[in-house]
């Protein structure tokens, strides 16, 4: 049977997935605001009509992109594991920085926050909410591990993780991860006694 190029009709299937994949690549390489709807449409191989049927606005697409980033995050997956005790999850969080190939651009949440600095903008609010969920998860794990001041431990680990994530693509990722892991272990030793 000969290979047949997909028809325009068959390209309609999976349009949302293709649009989100195109957005992830383009946003990482050139930024959100610098990426036009026409570039997104062309990269996803969809019509403008199909794009707007899937996402009513570019802001809606950006929000869906960020939700997908959160859902597919190696850090989030590790923190949700129930086969590890809370202390181990908090420490192993830092190994996800080395286990995951570096994206072709900055952290999508940091990039979105810098491109949408208005605290009232829905994208900025989504980034803040993501950060609050991440810190709260770390605080909950610190509490479950028996930390005396779980909020402080969670905030410190979140700060350490963010700094290590920003530094890993710029330096020897293995060394950054080892250093972050060692600092996290010291924070937990102090907090857990």
C-alpha beads as a LAMMPS data file, in Angstrom:
LAMMPS data file: protein, C-alpha beads

193 atoms
192 bonds

1 atom types
1 bond types

-500.0 500.0 xlo xhi
-500.0 500.0 ylo yhi
-500.0 500.0 zlo zhi

Masses

1 110.0

Atoms # bond

1 1 1 0.000 0.000 0.000
2 1 1 1.410 3.391 -0.989
3 1 1 2.008 6.116 1.553
4 1 1 -0.747 8.679 1.375
5 1 1 -0.312 12.209 2.621
6 1 1 -2.845 13.092 5.285
7 1 1 -5.765 15.054 3.970
8 1 1 -6.736 18.397 5.429
9 1 1 -9.679 16.618 6.992
10 1 1 -7.476 14.088 8.834
11 1 1 -5.297 16.910 10.141
12 1 1 -8.334 18.099 12.130
13 1 1 -7.946 15.079 14.375
14 1 1 -5.529 15.816 17.176
15 1 1 -5.512 19.543 16.395
16 1 1 -5.497 20.537 20.064
17 1 1 -2.496 18.316 20.771
18 1 1 -0.605 19.681 17.755
19 1 1 -1.398 23.269 18.705
20 1 1 -0.146 22.738 22.257
21 1 1 3.016 21.017 20.991
22 1 1 3.662 23.836 18.540
23 1 1 3.063 26.400 21.271
24 1 1 5.500 24.671 23.635
25 1 1 8.266 24.699 21.044
26 1 1 7.680 28.207 19.746
27 1 1 7.154 29.755 23.190
28 1 1 10.370 28.162 24.465
29 1 1 12.439 29.259 21.456
30 1 1 11.162 32.759 20.837
31 1 1 8.892 33.727 23.722
32 1 1 5.144 33.942 24.095
33 1 1 4.571 37.524 23.002
34 1 1 6.947 37.198 20.045
35 1 1 5.033 34.173 18.717
36 1 1 2.221 35.109 16.372
37 1 1 -1.033 33.259 15.853
38 1 1 -0.001 32.680 12.226
39 1 1 3.248 31.024 13.354
40 1 1 1.310 28.819 15.770
41 1 1 -1.219 27.928 13.101
42 1 1 1.479 27.054 10.561
43 1 1 3.567 25.015 13.004
44 1 1 0.497 23.063 14.156
45 1 1 -0.750 22.632 10.571
46 1 1 -4.224 23.944 11.385
47 1 1 -6.392 26.684 9.984
48 1 1 -6.941 29.855 11.945
49 1 1 -10.551 28.756 12.348
50 1 1 -9.494 25.424 13.873
51 1 1 -7.057 27.156 16.197
52 1 1 -9.779 29.491 17.455
53 1 1 -12.230 26.591 17.795
54 1 1 -9.749 24.970 20.171
55 1 1 -8.655 28.153 21.971
56 1 1 -10.824 31.284 21.955
57 1 1 -7.792 33.546 22.416
58 1 1 -4.018 33.440 22.617
59 1 1 -4.305 33.954 26.384
60 1 1 -6.475 30.834 26.593
61 1 1 -3.818 28.917 24.634
62 1 1 -1.067 30.176 26.948
63 1 1 -3.085 29.080 29.991
64 1 1 -3.639 25.617 28.479
65 1 1 0.086 25.409 27.683
66 1 1 0.976 26.205 31.300
67 1 1 -1.540 23.656 32.604
68 1 1 0.034 21.032 30.362
69 1 1 3.514 21.985 31.590
70 1 1 2.358 21.491 35.175
71 1 1 0.662 18.156 34.401
72 1 1 3.724 16.752 32.630
73 1 1 6.324 18.106 35.059
74 1 1 8.809 15.523 36.342
75 1 1 8.904 17.414 39.646
76 1 1 5.128 17.194 40.068
77 1 1 5.194 13.480 39.231
78 1 1 7.906 12.851 41.810
79 1 1 6.123 14.807 44.520
80 1 1 2.936 12.794 43.902
81 1 1 4.645 9.422 44.353
82 1 1 3.292 7.495 47.295
83 1 1 5.967 4.792 47.285
84 1 1 8.479 7.237 48.812
85 1 1 8.283 8.724 52.288
86 1 1 7.842 12.514 52.365
87 1 1 11.503 13.243 53.247
88 1 1 12.689 11.141 50.309
89 1 1 10.308 12.931 47.934
90 1 1 11.611 16.294 49.081
91 1 1 15.209 15.213 48.472
92 1 1 14.568 13.346 45.232
93 1 1 12.845 16.435 43.866
94 1 1 16.304 17.792 43.069
95 1 1 17.295 14.733 41.035
96 1 1 14.482 15.510 38.594
97 1 1 16.579 18.462 37.414
98 1 1 19.180 16.070 36.006
99 1 1 16.764 13.339 34.923
100 1 1 14.822 15.646 32.645
101 1 1 16.513 16.998 29.517
102 1 1 16.821 20.753 29.674
103 1 1 14.097 22.488 27.676
104 1 1 15.200 24.698 24.781
105 1 1 14.372 27.789 26.800
106 1 1 13.723 29.071 30.305
107 1 1 11.245 27.537 32.716
108 1 1 7.843 28.121 31.098
109 1 1 6.367 29.590 34.287
110 1 1 9.238 32.006 34.843
111 1 1 9.097 33.006 31.175
112 1 1 5.331 33.567 31.329
113 1 1 5.616 35.645 34.514
114 1 1 8.274 37.854 32.928
115 1 1 6.240 38.323 29.740
116 1 1 3.022 39.047 31.648
117 1 1 4.135 41.211 34.600
118 1 1 0.695 42.721 35.249
119 1 1 -0.502 40.944 38.421
120 1 1 -4.105 41.192 37.181
121 1 1 -3.428 39.420 33.881
122 1 1 -4.841 35.856 33.817
123 1 1 -1.501 34.388 32.711
124 1 1 0.366 36.100 35.561
125 1 1 -2.285 34.947 38.032
126 1 1 -1.974 31.363 36.721
127 1 1 1.790 31.447 37.275
128 1 1 1.344 32.756 40.827
129 1 1 -1.240 30.050 41.541
130 1 1 1.122 27.378 40.159
131 1 1 3.889 28.642 42.441
132 1 1 1.555 28.681 45.435
133 1 1 0.494 25.069 44.740
134 1 1 4.137 23.987 44.425
135 1 1 5.157 25.680 47.687
136 1 1 2.058 24.319 49.471
137 1 1 2.901 20.799 48.282
138 1 1 6.437 21.145 49.641
139 1 1 5.067 22.507 52.939
140 1 1 2.645 19.575 53.197
141 1 1 5.458 17.094 52.600
142 1 1 7.683 18.869 55.132
143 1 1 4.821 18.683 57.655
144 1 1 4.312 14.976 56.914
145 1 1 8.053 14.410 57.354
146 1 1 7.857 15.990 60.826
147 1 1 9.469 19.384 60.225
148 1 1 9.093 21.821 63.116
149 1 1 8.367 24.769 60.803
150 1 1 7.018 23.159 57.605
151 1 1 6.070 26.460 55.943
152 1 1 9.611 27.768 56.249
153 1 1 11.063 24.459 55.014
154 1 1 8.682 24.392 52.048
155 1 1 9.506 27.974 51.065
156 1 1 13.252 27.358 51.360
157 1 1 13.106 24.170 49.294
158 1 1 10.999 25.915 46.635
159 1 1 13.535 28.736 46.447
160 1 1 16.404 26.263 46.237
161 1 1 14.625 24.255 43.536
162 1 1 13.868 27.349 41.441
163 1 1 17.450 28.560 41.695
164 1 1 18.864 25.165 40.793
165 1 1 16.437 24.820 37.872
166 1 1 17.546 28.205 36.531
167 1 1 21.234 27.391 36.977
168 1 1 21.287 23.785 35.679
169 1 1 21.070 24.658 31.954
170 1 1 23.864 27.211 32.331
171 1 1 26.411 25.119 34.181
172 1 1 27.362 21.513 34.843
173 1 1 23.884 20.165 35.604
174 1 1 25.300 17.248 37.603
175 1 1 27.214 19.593 39.904
176 1 1 24.209 21.903 40.290
177 1 1 21.983 18.960 41.212
178 1 1 24.558 17.574 43.669
179 1 1 24.940 20.968 45.343
180 1 1 21.170 21.549 45.523
181 1 1 20.634 18.052 46.907
182 1 1 23.283 18.668 49.595
183 1 1 21.709 21.991 50.605
184 1 1 18.236 20.405 50.676
185 1 1 19.559 17.585 52.868
186 1 1 21.048 20.168 55.260
187 1 1 17.739 22.080 55.407
188 1 1 15.880 18.870 56.190
189 1 1 18.461 17.718 58.770
190 1 1 18.078 21.027 60.601
191 1 1 14.274 20.951 60.357
192 1 1 13.830 17.295 61.319
193 1 1 16.448 17.208 64.050

Bonds

1 1 1 2
2 1 2 3
3 1 3 4
4 1 4 5
5 1 5 6
6 1 6 7
7 1 7 8
8 1 8 9
9 1 9 10
10 1 10 11
11 1 11 12
12 1 12 13
13 1 13 14
14 1 14 15
15 1 15 16
16 1 16 17
17 1 17 18
18 1 18 19
19 1 19 20
20 1 20 21
21 1 21 22
22 1 22 23
23 1 23 24
24 1 24 25
25 1 25 26
26 1 26 27
27 1 27 28
28 1 28 29
29 1 29 30
30 1 30 31
31 1 31 32
32 1 32 33
33 1 33 34
34 1 34 35
35 1 35 36
36 1 36 37
37 1 37 38
38 1 38 39
39 1 39 40
40 1 40 41
41 1 41 42
42 1 42 43
43 1 43 44
44 1 44 45
45 1 45 46
46 1 46 47
47 1 47 48
48 1 48 49
49 1 49 50
50 1 50 51
51 1 51 52
52 1 52 53
53 1 53 54
54 1 54 55
55 1 55 56
56 1 56 57
57 1 57 58
58 1 58 59
59 1 59 60
60 1 60 61
61 1 61 62
62 1 62 63
63 1 63 64
64 1 64 65
65 1 65 66
66 1 66 67
67 1 67 68
68 1 68 69
69 1 69 70
70 1 70 71
71 1 71 72
72 1 72 73
73 1 73 74
74 1 74 75
75 1 75 76
76 1 76 77
77 1 77 78
78 1 78 79
79 1 79 80
80 1 80 81
81 1 81 82
82 1 82 83
83 1 83 84
84 1 84 85
85 1 85 86
86 1 86 87
87 1 87 88
88 1 88 89
89 1 89 90
90 1 90 91
91 1 91 92
92 1 92 93
93 1 93 94
94 1 94 95
95 1 95 96
96 1 96 97
97 1 97 98
98 1 98 99
99 1 99 100
100 1 100 101
101 1 101 102
102 1 102 103
103 1 103 104
104 1 104 105
105 1 105 106
106 1 106 107
107 1 107 108
108 1 108 109
109 1 109 110
110 1 110 111
111 1 111 112
112 1 112 113
113 1 113 114
114 1 114 115
115 1 115 116
116 1 116 117
117 1 117 118
118 1 118 119
119 1 119 120
120 1 120 121
121 1 121 122
122 1 122 123
123 1 123 124
124 1 124 125
125 1 125 126
126 1 126 127
127 1 127 128
128 1 128 129
129 1 129 130
130 1 130 131
131 1 131 132
132 1 132 133
133 1 133 134
134 1 134 135
135 1 135 136
136 1 136 137
137 1 137 138
138 1 138 139
139 1 139 140
140 1 140 141
141 1 141 142
142 1 142 143
143 1 143 144
144 1 144 145
145 1 145 146
146 1 146 147
147 1 147 148
148 1 148 149
149 1 149 150
150 1 150 151
151 1 151 152
152 1 152 153
153 1 153 154
154 1 154 155
155 1 155 156
156 1 156 157
157 1 157 158
158 1 158 159
159 1 159 160
160 1 160 161
161 1 161 162
162 1 162 163
163 1 163 164
164 1 164 165
165 1 165 166
166 1 166 167
167 1 167 168
168 1 168 169
169 1 169 170
170 1 170 171
171 1 171 172
172 1 172 173
173 1 173 174
174 1 174 175
175 1 175 176
176 1 176 177
177 1 177 178
178 1 178 179
179 1 179 180
180 1 180 181
181 1 181 182
182 1 182 183
183 1 183 184
184 1 184 185
185 1 185 186
186 1 186 187
187 1 187 188
188 1 188 189
189 1 189 190
190 1 190 191
191 1 191 192
192 1 192 193
